[in-house]
Amino acid sequence: MPNSIIISGPNNAGKTTLALDISREVNCKNPQNNSSDQTGECQCDQCRRIDSNNHPDVLLINKQSICSNVNEKGSCNNCGPTTKQTVIPICVIRDFVLGKSQTKPFYGTFQITILEDAHLLRRESIDHLLKILEEGTPNFLMILLVKSLDVLPLTIKSRCQSYKLFPLPSKLIEKLLESHYPGKKDNIDTIAKLSKGCFGKAINIIEHPILLDNQNQTIERILELLKNPLSKQLQYSNELSSLYRKNRESVQNELECWSNWFRDILMIKTNQEKKIIYTKYFNQTNEIASKISLSETLILLKSISSSKKILEMNINPIVIFDLLVKQIPKNIKINSN
C-alpha cells in the first residue's frame, strides 16, 4: 500500500466515493465479506463507521474544514464560516494532516486523510505535505482529490500513486438512472446529458428536481436576452456581477447553462441533433442556430470557457461579464415557441 494516492477526474465523477472505498478496504475487519447485508455492503464495525462518517482514523478535509483551535465564534481567525475562505486553510493542514501523520491509528489499521479539491492548497500547505510524503509515515495514507493532475506541482505528483476517473457514456448513465430510480423516468435523457458522464451529478439532479427547473429558467433568460440590445445585456452583466459576490455557485451554474446551450447550437450546426441537451427548447435553438455562423458559435463557447476560468483568478467579475455579453448575439427575433 502506498502512503499517498492522487485521484483525478471531473466533479461528481466518484473521487470521494473511491477514496472512501479504499478507506474501507484497508481498514475492514471482514475481508471475506461474510457479514454483508442484502446490498452486499460489509457490516463490520470499521466499514459501518466509515459509511456513517464516524471513524476516528478517517478524515475528510475540504475548504469548509476548521481546525481545533477554536475561538468564541467556533473557529480560529484563518478558518470557519466567518472567513469565507476559498482555499484549504493552513491551520487545518497543520492540525489534522501533519498531526495525524505523526500518530498511530486509534481504532483502525490505517490513519487516512482525504483532501478534497487539493488544488486549493497554499504553497505553505504543500510544503507540509511534501515533508509527510518524504518521511513515509507507516500506517498513514493520504489521498488527494483533484480535477486534473496539472494543478498539482511535480514534487507532489512524483511522490504519489495516481488514478484517473473518466466520464461515463451518456447511455450508460441513463441505464444506471433507470435501474436506481425506476419511478423517475421523466427527463432521464436530459439529466444524463447534463451529467456529462458523472453519475454523482446525475443523482444530484434527479433527486433535486429544482436543479433542472433552474436550468430551464436560465435558458428562458438567455432566449429573452438575445432579443435585447447591448444596453439591456450590460444590465444583465451587472446583475451577474452582483450575484457573483453573494453566491458564486449560482453564477457558475448560469455560465454552465450558457455553455451547454451554445453547445446545443453547435450540435445543430454540425448535424448532431441527437446530442442536444435542452430538447425542450429545440425549436428556439434551431432558429437561432440558423442566424449565427459556426465561427461565431465557436468563439462564444471559447469565451464562456475562458470567463469561467478567469473568474477563479479573483478578477473583477463585472469586467469579465461585460466582455462576455458584448460577444453574444443581439436583437435576434425568435418566432418559434
C-alpha positions, 0 to 999 in steps of 0.5 A: 500500500502506498502512503499517498494516492492522487485521484483525478477526474471531473466533479461528481465523477466518484473521487470521494466515493473511491477514496472512501472505498479504499478507506474501507478496504484497508481498514475492514475487519471482514475481508471475506465479506461474510457479514454483508447485508442484502446490498452486499455492503460489509457490516463490520464495525470499521466499514459501518463507521466509515459509511456513517462518517464516524471513524476516528482514523478517517478524515475528510478535509475540504475548504469548509474544514476548521481546525481545533483551535477554536475561538468564541465564534467556533473557529480560529481567525484563518478558518470557519464560516466567518472567513469565507475562505476559498482555499484549504486553510493552513491551520487545518493542514497543520492540525489534522494532516501533519498531526495525524501523520505523526500518530498511530491509528486509534481504532483502525489499521490505517490513519487516512486523510482525504483532501478534497479539491487539493488544488486549493492548497497554499504553497505553505500547505504543500510544503507540509505535505511534501515533508509527510510524503518524504518521511513515509509515515507507516500506517498513514495514507493520504489521498488527494482529490483533484480535477486534473493532475496539472494543478498539482506541482511535480514534487507532489505528483512524483511522490504519489500513486495516481488514478484517473476517473473518466466520464461515463457514456451518456447511455450508460448513465441513463441505464444506471438512472433507470435501474436506481430510480425506476419511478423517475423516468421523466427527463432521464435523457436530459439529466444524463446529458447534463451529467456529462458522464458523472453519475454523482451529478446525475443523482444530484439532479434527479433527486433535486428536481429544482436543479433542472427547473433552474436550468430551464429558467436560465435558458428562458433568460438567455432566449429573452436576452438575445432579443435585447440590445447591448444596453439591456445585456450590460444590465444583465452583466451587472446583475451577474456581477452582483450575484457573483459576490453573494453566491458564486455557485449560482453564477457558475451554474448560469455560465454552465447553462450558457455553455451547454446551450451554445453547445446545443447550437453547435450540435445543430450546426454540425448535424448532431441533433441527437446530442442536444441537451435542452430538447425542450427548447429545440425549436428556439435553438434551431432558429437561432442556430440558423442566424449565427455562423459556426465561427461565431458559435465557436468563439462564444463557447471559447469565451464562456470557457475562458470567463469561467476560468478567469473568474477563479483568478479573483478578477473583477467579475463585472469586467469579465461579464461585460466582455462576455455579453458584448460577444453574444448575439443581439436583437435576434427575433425568435418566432418559434415557441 
